[in-house]
Amino acid sequence: MSSSYFLPVESHELAALRARFGPVPHKQVTMTVDSPFLDGDGQLLTTRNRRAEICYILHRGDPREAVLLHRKIYYPSSAWRLPTGGIERGESVLDTLAREIEEETSFQIEKGPNPVRIEAFLGVLSYEMFHRTEQRMHSFATWHFLVSAPPNAQPVSMDPDEHLDGWDWRSIDEMGAVADELEQITAQDSRWYHWGRYRALSHRFVERAIGG
């Protein structure tokens, strides 16, 4: 398999998604981080053969009214966030999207009792993260998709390894407040400071992409 599949953002894959869904932004972010982000339990974002991640923004009729957030059992209590899932090396972005949605919610794309539909590709955030302790750079990316579910669909996790602690619904207009909560997470537990800064970026990106 070509080593090009190890890149966080494949130019041909991005071009194909833009051709299908229309022009979307690809934004670059540079940040400095430190332990335990990227090297501690529950924060191993760039390991386990992950080249990038998908983020799905799932709603049941109008994203401006409510989109799905989740929290994991080992997070600080205020750490609600949009669901994401790692893209493994050699795995396509859309294959990952379908797999992660089904594992985390039991919903399937265009099939099953609660079929969901990919409404839009919102764009990509690429990161160059310099890790102080490791003294090296980590490259990663988040691919964002708007996904619609039936009006009364209720997510049920299919994978106990996801360690989900619960679901919440917030409007797009609240994504800025969610980002603020993630950035301020150090008030509860300083170990999650850099993770919270990182996670806040997608919420601000999505707020701009959908809310205008």
C-alpha positions in Angstrom: 0.0 0.0 0.0 1.3 3.4 -0.9 2.9 5.4 2.0 0.7 8.4 0.8 -2.1 6.8 2.7 -0.3 7.8 5.9 -1.0 11.5 5.3 -3.6 13.2 7.4 -5.2 14.8 4.4 -5.0 13.1 1.0 -5.2 15.6 -1.8 -7.1 13.2 -4.1 -9.6 12.3 -1.3 -10.2 15.9 -0.5 -10.7 16.7 -4.2 -13.2 13.9 -4.5 -15.3 15.0 -1.5 -15.3 18.6 -2.8 -16.4 17.3 -6.2 -19.3 15.5 -4.5 -20.4 18.0 -1.9 -19.1 21.3 -3.2 -16.3 23.7 -2.2 -15.3 23.6 1.5 -12.5 25.1 3.5 -9.3 23.4 4.5 -7.8 25.3 7.4 -4.4 24.9 9.0 -3.7 25.2 12.7 -0.3 25.3 14.5 -0.3 24.9 18.2 2.1 23.9 21.1 0.9 21.1 23.4 2.4 19.0 26.2 1.8 15.9 28.3 -0.5 14.1 28.9 -2.0 15.3 25.6 -1.0 12.9 22.8 1.0 10.6 25.2 -1.3 9.9 28.2 -4.2 7.6 28.8 -7.4 8.7 27.1 -5.5 11.3 25.0 -3.6 9.1 22.5 -5.0 11.0 19.5 -2.2 10.3 17.0 -1.3 6.8 17.9 -2.8 3.3 17.1 -2.2 3.9 13.3 -4.5 6.9 13.2 -3.7 9.3 10.4 -6.7 11.7 11.1 -10.2 11.6 12.4 -13.8 12.3 11.3 -16.2 14.5 13.2 -19.9 14.0 12.6 -22.5 16.7 13.4 -25.7 14.7 13.7 -29.1 16.4 13.9 -32.8 15.2 13.8 -34.3 17.9 11.6 -32.6 21.2 12.1 -28.9 21.5 13.3 -29.6 25.1 14.5 -32.0 23.5 17.0 -29.9 20.6 18.3 -26.9 18.5 17.3 -25.5 15.4 19.2 -22.8 15.7 21.8 -21.3 13.0 23.9 -19.0 12.5 26.9 -16.8 9.6 27.9 -16.6 8.1 31.4 -13.1 9.2 32.0 -13.6 12.9 30.9 -14.1 15.8 33.3 -17.8 16.3 33.9 -18.1 19.4 31.7 -16.3 17.8 28.7 -19.3 17.4 26.3 -18.2 17.4 22.7 -19.0 16.5 19.1 -18.4 12.8 18.4 -15.2 11.9 16.5 -13.5 8.7 15.3 -10.0 7.8 14.2 -9.2 7.2 10.5 -6.8 4.3 10.4 -4.0 4.2 7.8 -5.4 2.8 4.6 -9.0 3.5 5.6 -11.0 6.1 3.6 -12.7 9.0 5.3 -16.2 8.0 4.3 -15.7 4.4 5.4 -14.5 5.7 8.8 -17.6 7.9 9.0 -20.0 5.1 8.4 -18.2 2.7 10.8 -17.9 5.3 13.6 -21.6 6.4 13.4 -22.7 2.8 13.6 -20.4 1.8 16.4 -21.3 4.9 18.5 -25.0 5.3 17.8 -26.2 2.1 16.0 -27.4 4.3 13.1 -26.4 3.2 9.6 -26.0 5.4 6.5 -29.0 5.0 4.2 -30.2 1.7 5.8 -31.6 0.1 8.9 -34.4 1.1 11.2 -32.9 4.6 11.7 -31.2 5.4 8.4 -29.0 8.5 8.5 -27.9 10.6 5.6 -24.7 12.5 4.9 -26.0 16.0 4.2 -22.8 17.9 3.7 -19.0 17.9 4.0 -18.1 20.9 6.0 -14.4 20.9 5.5 -11.1 20.0 7.2 -9.0 21.3 10.0 -5.3 20.3 9.7 -3.0 20.5 12.7 0.7 20.8 13.3 1.1 20.2 17.0 4.5 20.7 18.6 4.8 18.5 21.7 7.2 20.1 24.3 8.1 17.0 26.2 8.6 14.8 23.2 10.3 17.7 21.3 8.6 16.7 18.0 5.8 17.6 15.8 2.5 15.7 15.4 0.5 16.0 12.2 -3.2 15.3 12.3 -6.6 16.4 10.8 -10.3 16.5 11.5 -12.8 15.9 8.6 -16.2 17.4 9.4 -19.6 16.0 8.1 -23.2 17.1 8.7 -25.4 14.1 9.1 -29.2 13.9 9.5 -31.1 11.2 11.4 -34.9 10.5 11.7 -36.8 12.9 14.0 -37.2 10.5 16.9 -34.0 8.5 16.5 -32.2 7.8 19.8 -28.5 6.9 19.8 -27.4 3.6 21.4 -23.7 2.7 21.5 -22.8 -0.6 19.9 -19.2 -0.6 21.2 -18.4 -0.8 24.9 -14.8 0.1 24.2 -16.1 3.6 23.4 -16.7 4.1 27.1 -19.6 6.5 26.5 -21.0 8.2 29.6 -24.0 9.8 27.9 -25.5 12.0 25.2 -26.6 15.6 25.0 -28.2 17.8 22.4 -27.1 21.4 21.9 -27.9 24.0 19.2 -25.3 25.2 16.7 -25.6 28.6 18.3 -24.2 27.0 21.5 -21.1 25.5 19.9 -19.1 28.6 20.9 -20.2 28.1 24.6 -19.2 24.4 24.3 -15.8 25.4 22.9 -15.4 27.8 25.9 -16.2 25.0 28.3 -13.6 22.8 26.7 -11.0 25.5 26.8 -11.7 26.2 30.5 -11.6 22.5 31.4 -8.4 23.1 33.3 -10.5 24.5 36.2 -11.8 21.0 36.8 -8.7 19.0 35.9 -5.5 20.5 34.5 -4.5 17.2 32.9 -7.1 17.9 30.2 -6.0 21.5 29.4 -4.3 20.9 26.0 -7.0 18.3 25.0 -9.7 20.9 25.7 -7.9 23.5 23.7 -7.6 21.1 20.8 -11.2 19.9 21.0 -12.5 23.5 21.1 -11.2 24.1 17.6 -13.7 21.8 15.8 -16.7 23.4 17.7 -15.7 26.9 16.5 -15.1 25.6 13.0 -18.6 23.9 12.9 -20.3 27.0 14.4 -18.9 29.1 11.5 -19.6 26.5 8.9 -23.3 26.0 9.8 -24.2 29.1 11.7 -22.5 31.6 9.5 
